[in-house]
Amino acid sequence: MNEQDYQYLISSYQKKSVDIFTQNIALEAKNNQLLSLVEALTIKVNEQREEIEKLKKQKKIVKAEDNFS
């Protein structure tokens, strides 16, 4: 390889490095966005589970009151 070949090779490496770095940044941003979404949905699921448990308890109380009537 001569000096010109090395310059083209280095130039190609630099361009590819910038491309990969940019893709990595974009993927990290998307990953952070999706992690936030998962956290928000997990909170919502837990809230709904709590609500279901409350409703089940209320149903048991109403059912027990009906049995005494």
Contact map, one row per residue, 1 for C-alpha under 8 A:
111111000000000000000000000000000000000000000000000000000000000000000
111111000000000000000000000000000000000000000000000000000000000000000
111111100000000000000000000000000000000000000000000000000000000000000
111111110000000000000000000000000000000000000000000000000000000000000
111111111000000000000000000000000000000000000000000000000000000000000
111111111100000000000000000000000000000000000000000000000000000000000
001111111110000000000000000000000000000000000000000000000000000000000
000111111111000000000000000000000000000000000000000000000000000000000
000011111111100000000000000000000000000000000000000000000000000000000
000001111111110000000000000000000000000000000000000000000000000000000
000000111111111000000000000000000000000000000000000000000000000000000
000000011111111100000000000000000000000000000000000000000000000000000
000000001111111110000000000000000000000000000000000000000000000000000
000000000111111111000000000000000000000000000000000000000000000000000
000000000011111111100000000000000000000000000000000000000000000000000
000000000001111111110000000000000000000000000000000000000000000000000
000000000000111111111000000000000000000000000000000000000000000000000
000000000000011111111100000000000000000000000000000000000000000000000
000000000000001111111110000000000000000000000000000000000000000000000
000000000000000111111111000000000000000000000000000000000000000000000
000000000000000011111111100000000000000000000000000000000000000000000
000000000000000001111111110000000000000000000000000000000000000000000
000000000000000000111111111000000000000000000000000000000000000000000
000000000000000000011111111100000000000000000000000000000000000000000
000000000000000000001111111110000000000000000000000000000000000000000
000000000000000000000111111111000000000000000000000000000000000000000
000000000000000000000011111111100000000000000000000000000000000000000
000000000000000000000001111111110000000000000000000000000000000000000
000000000000000000000000111111111000000000000000000000000000000000000
000000000000000000000000011111111100000000000000000000000000000000000
000000000000000000000000001111111110000000000000000000000000000000000
000000000000000000000000000111111111000000000000000000000000000000000
000000000000000000000000000011111111100000000000000000000000000000000
000000000000000000000000000001111111110000000000000000000000000000000
000000000000000000000000000000111111111000000000000000000000000000000
000000000000000000000000000000011111111100000000000000000000000000000
000000000000000000000000000000001111111110000000000000000000000000000
000000000000000000000000000000000111111111000000000000000000000000000
000000000000000000000000000000000011111111100000000000000000000000000
000000000000000000000000000000000001111111110000000000000000000000000
000000000000000000000000000000000000111111111000000000000000000000000
000000000000000000000000000000000000011111111100000000000000000000000
000000000000000000000000000000000000001111111110000000000000000000000
000000000000000000000000000000000000000111111111000000000000000000000
000000000000000000000000000000000000000011111111100000000000000000000
000000000000000000000000000000000000000001111111110000000000000000000
000000000000000000000000000000000000000000111111111000000000000000000
000000000000000000000000000000000000000000011111111100000000000000000
000000000000000000000000000000000000000000001111111110000000000000000
000000000000000000000000000000000000000000000111111111000000000000000
000000000000000000000000000000000000000000000011111111100000000000000
000000000000000000000000000000000000000000000001111111110000000000000
000000000000000000000000000000000000000000000000111111111000000000000
000000000000000000000000000000000000000000000000011111111100000000000
000000000000000000000000000000000000000000000000001111111110000000000
000000000000000000000000000000000000000000000000000111111111000000000
000000000000000000000000000000000000000000000000000011111111100000000
000000000000000000000000000000000000000000000000000001111111110000000
000000000000000000000000000000000000000000000000000000111111111000000
000000000000000000000000000000000000000000000000000000011111111100000
000000000000000000000000000000000000000000000000000000001111111110000
000000000000000000000000000000000000000000000000000000000111111111000
000000000000000000000000000000000000000000000000000000000011111111100
000000000000000000000000000000000000000000000000000000000001111111110
000000000000000000000000000000000000000000000000000000000000111111111
000000000000000000000000000000000000000000000000000000000000011111111
000000000000000000000000000000000000000000000000000000000000001111111
000000000000000000000000000000000000000000000000000000000000000111111
000000000000000000000000000000000000000000000000000000000000000011111
